[in-house]
C-alpha cells in the first residue's frame, strides 16, 4: 500500500533534524513515557517491517530521554533482540532463508563476536555525554547516507549530486563534535 522509498525519505527527513539537534546537545525529554511507549513501539515495528529503519528513531527517543549508558544499552539491546527474533521467525515462516543468505553468516558472526567485546571495552572508558554525542553523530551519518541513497532511488537527484546531502551532514556533525570536544577540553577537570 505504501511505496517504501517514499516512507524512507519522509522518515529520514523527519529524523535528520532531530538527530542533529541531539548531536548539538539539545534534548526535550518526554515526561509521559508510558503514554508514548505503545504508539512509539508500534511505529518502530511498522517502520522496521516496511523499511528496515528502526535504529535511528529508537536511539533518538532513548537519547532524548537522557538515559545513562547502561540504561541506553539495555533498552536498545532489549528492543533489538525482540525485533530481530520476531523478524527472523517471520522470515523463516515466509521461507525467505536460502543457502546463499546463510553463507553471509560466515562474514557477519566473526565481526559481531569481535565487535561486542571491543564495544564493551570502549564504552566503559567514556562518559555518558560523550557516548550520547557519538551515538547521535553515528546516526547522523547513517541517516545522511540514507537520504542520499533514497534521493537516487526515487530519481529525485542524480547519483553524484545526491551525496551532497551526506557531505553536508558530515560537515555539520563534524562542527558539532568539534565544538563539543573543544568545550569539554576547556572545562577544568572535576575533582574527585
Secondary structure, DSSP 8 states (H G I E B T S, - for coil): ---HHHHHHHHHHHHHHHHHHHHTT-----S-HHHHHHHHHHHHHHHHHHHS--HHHHHHHHHHTT--HHHHHHHHHHHHHHHHHHHHHHHHHTT---HHHHHTHHHHHHHHHHHHHHHHHHHTTS-HHHHHHHHHHHHHHHHHHHHHHHHHHTTSS-HHHHHHHHHHHHHHHHHHHHHHHHHHHHS-----
